[in-house]
Amino acid sequence: MKLDFQTYKNKVYGCYVGKAVGGTLGMPYEGDRSVRKVTYYDPVPTEMPPNDDLDLQVVNLATIMRLGLPISRRSIGEMWIRHFDDCAPDEYGVAISNHNIGLRAPLSGIYRNKFDAGMGGAIRSELWACLAPANPTLAATFAREDACTDHTQDGVFAEMFLAAAESAAFVESDLQKIIDAGMDVIESGSKLYRAFSDVRAAWKKTRDVMAVRETILSKYPSDNWTDVTINVSFILLSLLASAGDFDTAVCTAASLGYDTDCTCATAGALFGIWKPDSIGDKWTAPLGDKLVLSPCIVEMQEWNTVSEFCDAIIGVEHEVSKFYGNNVTKDFPEQTVRIAKPRYTNTENLYTWKNGAHESLIAELPFLVSIVYPDTVAMLPNKENKMKIRLQGNSEQSYSGKFSLIAPEKFSFAPSEFSFAVSGTETAEFETTVTLGNLRRRNRKNCLVLRFDINGVSFTLEAGLPTSFPWEVTDSSGNKSVFEACSEYFTVPKGAYTYRTKIKATAKKTARIACSGTRPFTCYVNGKAVYTGDASIYVAAFHRDGTNAVISLENGENEIMIEFPDYDEGEFFFGFGTTFACGVWIDTIERYL
């Protein structure tokens, strides 16, 4: 089925109007797990409030226009770290921090990420549907490239599901078929797929919104109110319960609780594509057309109104359809949107992706270069850490030459030099062993340089070499051992223990620690108790109430001690961040024994 220009335009506008309405309606109840009866804005706005649901879609569209096609995890991640300023909650913060230490997608969405199944990806789905209308598979591919920046597993599948369903909604009028299109692109064995199947079955059986809600919460519980399984299931439930009515859909989503600004915004956006004329003036009039972004989004002045943003999407879709051969739109007027020329045209290797792969795509040109890290990701001392360097062609051109690995002091590679040849879309893979010497002070940020020499021309690439952090562990009998923590998350065995480590501060300063876990603890800094946790909440975030404390660090050596009373085995998180509102990960603090 072909989409004429006016129909396509109306649906794109409907998408983002619906998203603005839903996000505004649900925002006052964000994070509240209780049920309420929502019927209209409270308070009634005078303009669209800022929301990360839209922020990153604006960044992603600007990325495509500035860097050109193809749409890739590499370019998306690169732009993220340019446009976020001092505001990095949950999975956004993890992804940005991982990028800052040299780890790129998809590994950036895996390492140290307790929020890998959060809603941060799902809420970015609409752009990909609008750029790949009536092509759910292509929309899901774009969504996957985006989501793997800061998610893995169901966090990625959620964005793929929504993008595919929204893409189908451009040409499909049957809601069940729209849902089918979304489910077709995700793994049938995933938790998310099972949950959606349960929602559909429970709704068909009961036609009772609260009963289905209880089914979701009982079968798929989570401490995280941004969990995608719960929240996207609520979106699905709101659509099923709507009977084709926009008001019912968004008000149901807002009434169900949890991540309500996101669930409401996404339900409104999908509805806006499906039935753009269903959004009444009572919803749109208070918002106006002004495009409002969050203060933490910087260097982003492209569009002043939602209409201008939608016009840009329409123009970019015209270029995307030509590049990917998605010829479903017709009668388009001549487009004047500014978009960079494609970086390359062959995407065969770019879109290979394995869920959960510890792979970091560090370059796309002149060919794809990936680092495959060990399962630990962090380099362990006194151990042979295996890494792979993968080169994948992305053009008809052939390249041959040498590359060498240059590491910081105390790191060594065997081998460290390689000859290579890559032709067309061939793949070449090289294995090396990384050995970490007697490096007393360690941090997460260590730079590996890859130097390439091709026909007398040299260039360099950079990648991260994070290390483990040592803790001295004392058990209840006074026995001591050293535990190497590969990330800020680690398992504390059953029993009573004391964990000690030292950190070096370059000046007297304040910082924020986040410490949280599934077993009780008390945290001491320089002998002073600064935080006690009772295991009632486990959310590893620098900005969440009940999970963090602002501490004072002395210039030079500081001792960190965590006391764990006798308790069952549990998981624990300990990390440093800034004192900003949402906190930014600090990876440059050195730790040692």
N, C-alpha and C positions, 0 to 999 in steps of 0.2 A: 504493500500500500504506500502510495506517495503522499507526502505532506505538502500542501500548498503553503506559500509563504505566510499568509495571514493567519492560518490555523496554527502553524508552528509558532509564530510570534505571540499570539494570544496565550498559548500554553506556556511559553517561557515566562511571560509576564505573570501569568497565573501562578506559576511555580514560586516565584520570589515574593509576590504579594502574599500568597498563602503562607510562605515561610515566615515573613515578617509578622503577620497576624498571629500565627501559632506561637512563635517565640515570645512575643510580647504578652500574650495571654497566659502562657505557662510560667513565665519568669518569676513571678512573686512566690511560687510554690516549689521552686527548684531545690532539690535535696530533702524535701519533706516526704516522708514515707507514708503519711496518713492519707485517708480517703476524704474527699470533700465534694461539694456540689458546686461546680464552676459553671456559670452561665454567660459571663461577660468580663471584660477587662475590670480589674480592681487593683490599683487605681486606673482610671481612664487616662491614657497617655496623650501627650500633645505632639509627639513625634516618635519615630521608630527608635527604641533604645538600642545601644550597641549589644552585640551578641557574638560569641565565638562561632556560633552556628553559621554565620555569614562571613565573618572576618577572613577565615582561611580560604574560602571559595574566591574571595576577591584577590587574595594573594596568589592562589593557583592560576586564576585567569591571567593575571598580570605576568606570571611566570611564563605561560605559554606564549603570550604576545611578545615578551622581551627576548626569550631564548629560542622560540620557534619549536616546531615539532621534531621528533615525536614526544608525546607525553611520557615522562619517565620518572621513576623514583629518584634518580640522581638529581635532576634539575629541580624537582619539587623540594627535596630536602635542602638543597643549597639555598633556595630562596627563603625557606623557613628561618634560617639563622640570621638572615639579613633583616627581616621585617618584624621579628618579635623583640620587644625591649622591656626587660625587667618584669616580665609577667609570663610565667611558664608553669601553670598548674598541671599536676598529674602527668598523663602520657606526653603532653607537649613538652614539659620540662625534661622528662627522660630523653626524648628524641633529640631535643636541642643540645642537651648535655652530651649525649653520645656523639652527635655530630662534632661538637667542640673538642672531643678527645680523639677524633679521627675515625669514628665508626659510622658508616653510612648504611642506608637501607639495603636489604631488609633487616640486617642485624641491629640497626638503630631502634627498631621496634621490639626487639627481643631482650637485649641485654639490660639487666637491672630494672625491668619494667613490670611492676605489680599491676599496672593499669593497661596491660596489653589487650584486655577485653573490655575496655571502657568505651564510652560513646563518642569519643573525640573523632573517630573516623566516620562512623555512621552519619554524623551530622553534616558531612561534606559531600554527600552522594549526589546532590541535585545537579551540580555543574556537569558531571560526567554524563548524566542522562540527557541534559540539554545539548551536549556536544556530540552525542551519539543517539539521536532519537530513533525509535523503532528498531534499535539494534542492541538488545539486552546484553549479548555476549561482549560486544565492544565496550559498552558502558561499564560492564563489570571489570573488564581488563584495565580500563583507566582507573576505576575505583581501587583496584588492587594495587596499582602502582602508587597511588596516593596513600592508602591505608597502611601499607607495610612500612612507611616512614616511622610510624609511632605505635604500631600494633602488630600482633601476629594472631594466628588461629581465628577464633570467633570474632575478634576485633576487626580483622580483615574481611571475613565473610559477611559481617553485618553491612559494611559499606557496599560490598559487591551485590548483596541481595537487594538493597534499597535502590542502588543505581540501575540495576537490571529491571526491577519492577517499575521504576519511574520512567525508564526508557520505553517499556512496553505501553505505559499509560498514554504515550503520545498518539498511539493508533488503536489501542484496545479499549473497548467500553465495558467488558466483563471483568469485574473486580477479581473473581477467582482466577481468571487467566492471567491477570496482572501479577497476582501473588505467585502463581505457578512459574511465571517467567523469572521471578526473583529466586525462587527455590531451585530452579534448574541450574543455576550457575554456582551453587555452593555445594560443599561435600555433604553427601547424604548421611554420612556417619558422624557429622559434627553435632555438638550439643545444640547449636543454634537451629540446625535443621530439625532435630528432634523436638525442640521447643515449639517451633512454628507448626509442626504436625500436631502437637498436643493442643495448641491454641485452636487450630481449625476444627479438630475433632470435638473439643470441649464446647466450642461455640455452637457447632452443629447440633450437639446433644442438648445443651441447656438453654441457649439464647439468654444467658444470665451473665452480665458483665462482671459482677463481683465474684461469682462462682468461678469464672475463668481466671480472674485475677488471682484468686486463692490457689488455684491449680498451678499457675506459673510460679508463685512465690514458694509453695511447698515443694515442688519438684526441682526448682532451680534457685535455691537460696544463695545470697551473696551479701557480704558485709559492705560492699561498694554500691552506693546508690546510683552510680553511673554505669553499672554492669549492662552490657549490650543484650544479653539473653533476656533479662527482665524487661528492659526498656524497649527494645525493638519488638518484643512480644506484645507489649502494651500498645505500640503503634499499630501492629497488626490487628489487635483486638479492637482498637478504636475505629479502624477502617471497616472491619466486619460489622460492628455494631451501628455504624452510621446510617445504613440503609440509603446510601447515596446522598446524604445531607451533610454539607460542610460544617455547619454549626455543631451538629451532634458529634462529628469526628473530633474536632479540636477541643470541644468542651469535655468529652469523655477522656481524651488524653490528659488534659489538665487535671481532671478529677481523680485520676488513678494514682497520682503521686510519683515519687522517685525523681528522675531527671526530666522534669516536666517541661522546661523550656525547650529541650531537645526533642522530646516525643511529640509535643504539640507542634513545633516548627516543622518537623518532618512529615507528620500527618497532614498538616496544612499545605506543605509543598507538593506532596504527591496528589492531594486532592486538587490543587491548583492546576496541575498538568492534566489530570483526568477530567475534571469538570471546571474549567477556568471561570465560567459564568456563574458558578454557584457561590462565589464569595461576595456577600452583600456589602453595601456602602457603610453599614453600621460598624463594620470591622475596619474598613480601609480609611474612612474619613479622618479618624483621630491620628492616624500614622503619617499621612502625607506621603510625599515621594522622596524626601531627603534620605540619602544613604549615610548612615551613622556607623562608624567603626569604633572598636574599643581603643582606648588611649594607648595601649601597649603595641598596637600595630603602627609601625613607623615607615616612612618613605613610601607611602601609598596614597597618592593624590590623583589617581586616574579618573575617578568618576564621582560626581556630586550627588547624583540621584539614582534610585533603584532603576528607573527607566533607562538611564544612560548605561548602567551596568548590564541590563538585559540586552540593550542594543549591541553592546560589545560582544556578548555571548553569541548573539545571532551572527555577527560578522565572523567571529572565530569559527563557529560551526561550519560556515561555508568553506573555510580553509581545511578544517578537519575532515569534512566529507570528501574533499578532493584527495587529500593525502591518504586516507584509509579506504577510499572507495565505498563510502557509506552513502550511496546515492538515493536517499529517500525523500529529500526535500526538492521542490521544484518551484519554478517561477520566482526565483530570488532576484531582487533588484541588484544592481552593481554594488558591491560592498567596498567601503573605504576604510575599514578597520586596519590599523597598523599591526602587522605581525611579522616577526623575523622569519627569514628563509629557513626551511628545514635544515637541521644540523646534519642529518643523513637520512637515507630513505629505507634501509633494510632494518626491520624490527624483529626479525626471526629470533635472534638470540636475546634481545632486550627483554622480551616478554616471557622468557623461561623463568619459572618461579616455583620453588618448593616450599611449602608451608613449614615454618620453623627452621629454615636453613640459616646456619651461622655464617652468612655471606655478606660482604660489604662491597657494593659497587662504587669504586672510587674514581672511575673515568669512563667516558663514552667514546672519546676521540683520542687518537685516530682509530682505536678499536676499544671494545669493552674490556676493562680491567677490574677484576674482582679479587678480593682477599677472602679466603675461606678459613675461619678461625677454628681452634679446637673447641670442644664442648664447654670448657671452662671459660672461654673467651680471654680471660685474664691470664697472663704468663705467670707460671708458678716457678719458684726457685728450686734448684736441685732436681730439675725434671726436664725431659726432652719434650718441648711443646711443639707439636706438629702443625704447620700451616701450609696452605696451598695458594698459589697465585694462578689465576685463571685468565687467559686471554681469549677473547671471542671476536671474530671478525664481524663487521656490520656494514660491509660494502663489497663491491666487486674487486676492490683493490687488494693486492698482496703486500705484506710487510714482513721483513726479516731483519734480524739484528741481534743485539744483546741487551740484557738488563741486569742490573746489580742491586743488591739490597744493602742499604746503609742505615745502620741503627745507632742509637745513643750508646755511650760508654756503658759497659757491663752487660750489654746485649750482644750475642753473637749468632750468626746464621751459618748453617752447614747443609748444602752449599749456599753461597751468597751471590754467585754469578751464573747466568744462564744464557744460552743461545736459543733463539726462537724463530719460527716462521708461521705466519698466519695468512691463509688465503681465503678470500671470499667470506663465507660464514663459518669457517672451520673454528674449532676450539682446541687450544693447547693448554695443558695443565702442568704445573711444576710444584714439587713438594720440597719443603725445607724444614729443618729442625731449628727451633729457637731455644737458646739456652740463656738463662738469666743468672749472671754471676752474683757476687757478694754485694748486692745493692742494699745498703742498710735503710736509707730513707727512700720511700716509694710513693708515687702518686699515680693517678689513672692516666695522666696525659704524658705520653712518651711518643715521639714521632719517628716512624719508619719512613725512609725516603727510598723510592724506587726510581733509579736512573736508567732511562732508555736511550740507546744509541742505535739509530736507524739511518743507514747510508750517510754517515757523517753528521747527522743532525741529532742533537741531544735534547731531552726534556725530562723533567722530574715530576713525580706524583708523590703525595703524602698519604700515609695511613696511620692509624693508632696502634699502639702497643701497650694496652693497659696491663698493670701488674696486680697480683693479689696483695692484700694487706694482712700483716701478721697480728694476731692476738695471743697473748699469754693466757692460758686457761688453767685455773686452779680448781680441783674438785674438792668435795667435802672432806677428803682425807688428807688434803694438802699436797697431793700430787700435781706436778706442773707439766704442761705440754704446750707446744706452739701450734696454733690453728691458722692456716692460711685462708682468708676469706676472699673468694673470687669475685664477689660483688658485695653491695651493701646489704644484701639479703643472705642470711645463713641459718642453718638449723642448730639449735641448742639441744643437746641430748637430755634424756630424762635424768633428774637429779638436781643437786645444788652446785652452782658453779660461780666463779668470779672470772670475768674477762677483762684484761688490761691491755692497753696500747698507749703509745705516745704520739703526739702530733707536734709539728713545728709551725708556729705562727711567725710571720716576718715582722709583725708589729703588734702592739697591744690593740686589740680590736674586739668587736662583737660579731657573733655569727649565730645562726640558727641551727640547732640540731633537730633532726626528726628521728625519734626512736619509738618503735611500736612493735608489738608482737602478740603471739598467741599464748604467751605465758607471762606471769608477773615479773617485774624487774625494777631496779632503781639505778639511775644513771648518775655518776659522780664526775665532776670536772675539777681537777686539782684538789681533790678531797672533799669538795662541797657537793651535797646532793642537789641536783638541778631538775630532776624529773623522775616521777614514779608512775609506772603503768600497771594496771590491774588486769590486763588481757581482755577487758570488756570491749575494746575497739582495736582493730588492726587495719589502719590505713596509712600507708607509707607516703606521707605528703608533708611538705614544709608549711602548708597554709591551712591545714584542717585543724579545727579545735580539738584539743585532747590528744595530740600526737607530737607536739614539738615544744621546744623552749628556746629562748634567746639566752646565750651564754657569753661570758667574758673570757677571752683568751689572753694570756700573758705573752709578751714578746719572748720568743724562744720556745723552750720545752713546756708542754702541757700534758698532764696525764688524764686519760679517760678510763674509767672503771665502771663496768656494768655488773651488778650483783643479781644473780638469778636464784631465788629460793627453790627448795625442793619442789619439783613439779614435773608433769609429763613433758615429753619431747614437744618442741614447738618451733615455729619460725620467728625470726627476729630481723628487724631492719634498723640500721644505724647509718645516717648520712649527714653531711654538712650542706647548708645552704645560706644564702644571703638573708638579711633581715627585711627585704622587700615584702610587699603584701602577700604575694604568692610564692616568694622564694625562688631563687635560681641556684641550681646545684653548684657547689664549689668542689672542683676536682683537682685543684692545685695544692691543697693542703697535704703536706708530706706526713706519712705515718711510719712508725718504726717501733722497735722494742729496745 
